[in-house]
Amino acid sequence: MSLRRRLALLSGLAVALTVLLASVLVYTLVRDRLRGDIDHDLRQQAERVTQRFTAAPSPAGAGAGEVQEVGGAGGVPPPPGAFPPQPAGAKANGKKTKGVERGERYALTLPPPAPGGPEAIAQLISSNGAVVTGPSSSVQIPVSSSDRQLAANGGQATFEDVQAGDNDLRVLTEPLSGGTAVQVARSLEDTNHTLNTLIIILAAVSAGGIALAAALGPVVARAALAPAGEVSDAAEEVARTHDLTHRIEVRGDDELGRLAASFNEMMAALERSESAQRRLVADASHELRTPLATLRTNIETLGRGDGLDPEERRRLVADVTQELEEMTDLVGDVVELARAPGQDAIARQDVALDELTRDAIERAERRARGIAFEPRLGPSLVHVDPQRVGRAISNMLDNATKWSPPGGRVEVDVDEGRITVRDHGPGFPDGDLDKVFDRFWRADDARGRPGSGLGLAIVQRVAEEHDGVARASNAPDGGAVVSLQLPTINGDSSATPTQPPGV
């Protein structure tokens, strides 16, 4: 399955789940609100019923079967014993009492419903379980054993859902003084009808939302992955055309925007790398052209016959040897710089930088006998590749030797992972200090001197490979200063060199 399809599926599922959860939440909130309104109405009904009913003996002369209200609004609840024992022949389980001892009759009168409000259903429960309902009540509220215990012992009012025949009721049972309790009920028919209608509406809305999410999921996925598609298309275009100048538009700063920016940065790095390689090849070709021409001329001269005197032959052989050595060094430097950084594993080990520098100075003294080296080598332990760092130090010494006047001196300092080499020659041109470490860069007055212009470039490469820094400057009193800062063995990778000696 493609990423676009997975994203469309996940977005559709997320929307569907959100719609379903929202529907459940709406249903729950509406149901609780409706039932809360019913409970509030039942409390008010219970209060009105309690205020309106009166249980008292019928006055003398009241006819059989008559029900009389005594006291009206503001009446008091019946006293203890207001519900006399049911006579023989009366219906059990709390049915209406048709006669009591001594001809007394008791009844519950109900207030009329509020305008537009539901009809009240109410009844009284005595401590002995007898039930008195309103004279016009067509539904009797079922009475449970817990309701009778509440009437007899008192306690907190309770709400419960019951079923009376075909009617679903919400019932409030509230204890009164004197061992009685009042029950007020309201039909749930309208509420259930509303909730059932709400379920149908929410189901339709949920189904429509899910269907819409399924339809819009691919559109959303396509729009969301558009930058990723551009990156993929750009990569394919670069692979086909090898055009490293290709860039894509960056939209926003989100993850996909950063992906596009990273792609552009990668392409820029590749373009710089390819440009550097082409420049290296071009410069190397240019540098090799002169020694190859000289070699050819000298070899042709040597091959013309025996007419050369021995001194001329020795001079030509010496020139050929020198040119071959310079070409060998040039090829070695080119190969070193052509190697991609990190291509070969760097053989790091703990090295005494002062000893490594001392060895390099000894080799330099054999090559330049007229130059005096003044070493100040402090103990310094680094974790580097000794072969590559040794070559960088040798290049720094060779550069100083080349620019030192006859009988000149070269100062070499080592301290805390830092090698500083200073000569007393003309120094670097002020406008070219930023080019010192470029490949094949040579000052104008260095064209007649030996060298390829790659020595300090290799110093820069070694510094980068070891997380160090190479710097070049001019001393105030003359001469060039080249330094190489390497991380010390104690983990100090600070590459901010201190002020070089004499600067």
N, C-alpha and C positions, 0 to 999 in steps of 0.2 A: 504494500500500500504506500502510495506516495505521501510526502510530507503535507502537500496541499489537502489531500483527502483526509489524512489524520487530523489536521487542524480543523477542517470543516466538520468532521464528525465530533470532535471534542467541543467545538463551539456550539454545535447543535445540542449536544447532550447537556452542556452547561446552561444554555437557555431553557431547555426543557425542564431541567431540575429546578431552575429558578422559578419558572412559571408554576410548577407543581407546588413548590414550597410556599410561594405567594398565595396560591389558591387555598391551601390548607390553613395558612395564617389568617386569610380573610374570613374563611368559614368559621374558624375558631373564635375570632374576635366578634363576628356578628352573632354567633350562637351565645357567647357569654354575655354580650350586651343585651340580647333579647331576654335571656333567662334572668339577667340581673334586673331588668325592668319588671319582669313578672314577680320576682322575689320582693322588690320594693312595693309593688302594688298589693301583694299579699299581706305585707306588714301593715299597710294602711287599712286594708280590709279587715284584718284582725282587730285593729284598734277601733274601727267603727262598729264592728259587730259587738265587741266587748262593751262599748258604751251604749248600744241600743237594746241589748237583750235584757229582760227581767224575768226572773223565775220566782213566782209567788203563788200562794193559794188563790184559787178563783173565788170571787165574792159570792156571797150567798145568793142563790137563785140562778146562778149561771147554768145554762142548759147543757145537757150532755153534748160533748163533741165541740163545744165552743172554746176558742182560744182568745185570751184577752191579754193585751199589753198593759203593763203597769209601770209607771215611772217615765217612760220615754227616754229621750236622749239624756245622758248624764246619769242613768240608773246605775245601780251597783251590782256586782256579781252576786249570784245566789249564795246564801249562807251554806255552811256545811250541812249536809243532809237534805239539800233542796231536791235531790233526786231520790224519792221514796222507792222502796223495793217494788219490783214489778209484780202485779197481781197474777193470780193463776190464770192461765190462758193467754198471757201476753207473749209476744214473739221474743225469742231469745236472740243473742248475738247483737244486742244494741238496736233492735228495731224500735219503731215509735211506740211509746207507752200509750195504750188506749184507756187505761183507768188505773187509779192508784187508791191506796187506802184512804178512807174518810172522804172520798169524792173529790180529792184535790187533783188539780191538773196543772201541768207545767209545759211551757212552750218557748221556743226560740224565735224571736221576730228579727228579720233581716232588713237592713237599710236598702233603699233602692240604689241601683248602680249609678255612678256618676255619668253625666251626659257623654255618650259615646263610649263608655267604658264597659268592660265585660260584666256579666252577671255574677254576683257572689254566690259561692256554694259554701255553706258553713254548717257546723254542728258542734255540740257540746259533748264531752265525755266526762262521766262521773268517776269517782274513785273506785266504785264497784263494777265499772265497765259498762254501765248503762249509757245510751246515746240518745240525745235529743236533737232532732233536725228541724229545720224551718218548715212551716206548714205548707209552703209551695215548692219545696225542694223535690226535684224529679230524679236526682242522683244522690246516692248515699256514698260518702267517702269511706273506703275500706279502713277498718281500724285494726292495727296490729297490736301485739302484746307490748311492744316498746311504747306505743302511744298510750296504752292504759297505765303502764308503769310511770310514764311522764305525768299523766293526770293525777295519779295517786301520790307520787313522791316528789313531784316538781323537778326542776332542772332547766337546762337551756333549751330554747325553742329550736326545732329541727325542720329542715326542708327535705322532701323526698318526692320522687316521681312514682306515681301509682297508676294502676289501670282499673277503672270502674266500668265493667261491661265493655262497651266499645269506645269508651272515652279515656284518653290519656290526660291525667291530672298532675298538676304541680301543687303539693300540699304543704301548708305551714301548720305545724302543731305547736301551740304555745300554752304553757301551763298558767293557770289562774290560781288565785287564793281559794282556800276552802276545799282542796282536793279535787279540783275540776280542771279541764283543759278545753281550749277552743281550737277547732280545726277549720282552716279556711283554704279553699282550693280554687284553682282556676284551670280551665281547659287549655291544653297545649295544642289544640287542633290548628289554630291560626299560626302559632309559632312553628309547628312542624311543617305546615304547608309552605311558610316563608323559607324555611331552611331547605326544604326539598327543591323549591324553585331556585334558590341560590346555588344548590349543588349542580343543577342542570346548567345554569348560567356559567358557573366556574368551570364545569367540564367542557362546555363549548369554547370558552375563552382559552382554556389550557390546550385543547386540541388545536385551535387556530394558531396559538402561539408556537406550539411545537411544529406544526406544519410550516409556519412562516420561518422559524429558525432553520428547519431542514432546507428550505428553499434559499435562504439568504446565506447559509453556512459557506457554500462554495464561493459566493461573491466576496464575503468577508475574508476568507482564506486567500483568495486571489489578490485582494487589495493589500492584505497584511504581508504577504510574501513577495510582493512586487519588487522591493529592493533586493531581496535574496535572489530573485530571478535575474535582476540586472547584473548582480555580481557573477552569477553562473554564466550568463550570456557573454559578459566581458571576458571572463576567464577562457571561454571557448574561442572567442574572437582573437585573444592574444595568442593562444596555442596555435591557431590556424595561420595568423598573419605575422606573428613574432613582432608585433608593434607594441613596444613597451611604453609608448606615450599615451596609450589609451587610459582614460579615466572615466569614472561614473559619478553621477551627481549624488551628493550627500543630502539627505532630507531628514532633518530633525537630529536629536541627540540620543535617541533610544538605541536599543541593542542592534537593530538593523542599520540604523544610521552609523553607529560605530563600526559595524561590519564593513559598510561601504568605505568609511574613512580608512579603516585598516587595509582594505584592498588597495586603495589609492596610495597609501604609504608603502605597501609592499611593491607596487609597480614602480614607484619613484626610486626605491632602493635598488630594484633590479635594473632600472634604467641607468642609475649612477654606476652600478657595478659593471654593466656591459660597456658603458662609455669609458670607464677606467681601464677595462681590459683592452678595448680597441686602442685607447691612447697608449697603453703600455706596449702593445704590439707595434704601433706606428713609431713610437720613440725608440724601441729596441731596434727596429729595422734601420732607423736613421743612425743610431749609434754604431751599429755593426757595419754600416756601409763604409765608413772611413777605414777602420782597421782591416777589413777584408780587401779594400782597394790597395792599401799599403802592403799587405801580405802578398797579394798577387804580383804587384810590381817587383817587390824584393825577390820573390821566388822566380819570376821570369828573368830577372837579372842574374840570379845565381845559376839558372839553367842555360844561359847563353854560351857558356864554354869555359875554357881554361884561361881566358885572357885576363881575368881579375887578379889583382895582386893579393897576396895573403891578408894584408891589413883591411882592404876593402871587403874581402870575403868575410872576415871576422866581424866587421861592422854590420854587414847585412844579416849575418846569422844572429847577431845580438838583437838587431831590430826585429827580426822575425820572432825570436824567442819572447821579446818583450810584448810584441803585439799579441802573440798567442796567450801569454799570461793575462793580459788585459781582457782579451776576449773570453778567456775561461772565467775570470772574475765577473765579467759582465753577464755571461750566460747564467752563472750561479746566482747572481743578484736578481736577474729577471725571473728565473725559476722560483726563487724564494718569494718574490712579490706576486707572482702569478698564482701562487698557492692560495686558495680561499682560506680566510681566517677560520681556524678550528678544524680544517680538513684533516690535518694530522694531529694525533694525540700529543699534547705537550707533556713531556716527561718531567714533571715537577718533582723537586726534591729539596731538602734543606741544604742551603748553600751559604758559605761565608762569602759575602759580597766583596769584602776587602781582599780575600785571597784570590777570588776570580779576577778582580781588577789588577792585582799584582802580576798575575800570569799574563794578562793582556799587555801590560806595560813592558814586560820583558820581551815579548814578541815585537812590539813596536820599536823598542830600542835597537833591535837587530836590523830592522828595516830602515830606520832613520838615525844613523849614527851621529849626525851633527846636531841633533836636538836633545836638550836636557829636560828630562821629566822630573817633576817635583811632586811626588806623591804624599798625601796626608790621608792615610787610610785608617779610619776608625772602625772598630769591630761592628759588624752589621750582619745579621742572619736573615735570609730571605728564603721563600719557598718558590723556586722558579725552575725553568729549564736551563741548566747551566750552559748548554751548547748555544742556545739562541741568545741568551743574555750575554755570553762571552763574545759572540759575534757582534752584537750591538755595541759593546764597549770598545771592541777593536775598531769598528767603523768610526766611533766618536774620536778615538785617538788618531786614526789615519786622517780624518778631516782636519784635526788641529795641527798635525804634522805638515800637511800639505800647505796650510796657510801661514805657518810660522816662518819667519825669516831665517836665513842661515845662522846657526849658532843660537837660535832662539830657545825659549823654554816653554814647556807645557805644564800647567798646574792641574793635578788630578786629586779630587777630594771624594771621600766616601764617608757618609754619615747617615745612620738611620734609614737605610734602604735607598739612599740617594747618591748617584754618581754624578759629579760635576767635572767637566773638562773645559779648561780655558786656555786659549792660545794668546799670543801677543802680536798677531798679525793685523791686517786692516779691518777685520770684523765683517759682519754682514751688511750689505746695503740697507739703509734704514727703510726704504720702501719695499724691500723684499723679505722682511722677517716672516711674513705670513706664508711665504713660499718655500721656506728652507726645507721642509719635510716633504715637499712634492716630489713625485717621481721624475727623474731626469732633469730636475731643475738645476741649473748651473748659473752662477753669476757671470756677467759679461766678461770680466777680467779672468775668468777661470777656463775659458775655452782652450787655451793653450796648455793647460795643466792636465796631468793624468787623472783618470777617474771617469765614472759614468753618470754621476749625479743620482745614484741609487743608495749610497751609504746611509744617509740620514733618513731616507724613506724606510729603510729596513729598521732603523732605530725606532721610528714611529710605530711600525708594525709590531715589533717586540713589545713596546709599551702597551699597546692595545690588547695584545694577547695575554698580558699578565696584569690587566686592570691597573695599569700605571699611566704615567703622563710623561711625555717628552717635550722639552721646552728649549727655545733658542733665544738668545739676547746678545747685546753688546755691552762690554764692560765700559764704565765711564772713562777710564784712562786708556782705552784701546783694546782691541782683541775681541774674539767671539767666545761666547759661553754657551755650551750645550749641556743639558742636564737630563737625567733619566731617573724618575722617581718610581720605586717599586714598593708594593706592600711588604712590610716586615713580617717576621715569623710570628709575632705576637698578635697578628690579625689587624694591625693598624693599616688600613687601606687609604689613609689620607694622601691624596695626590697633590696637595698644595705645597710646592717646594718652598723652602726657606730662601732667603736672599743669598745668591751665589757669592763665593769669595771674590772680592775685588769689584763687585757690582754695586 
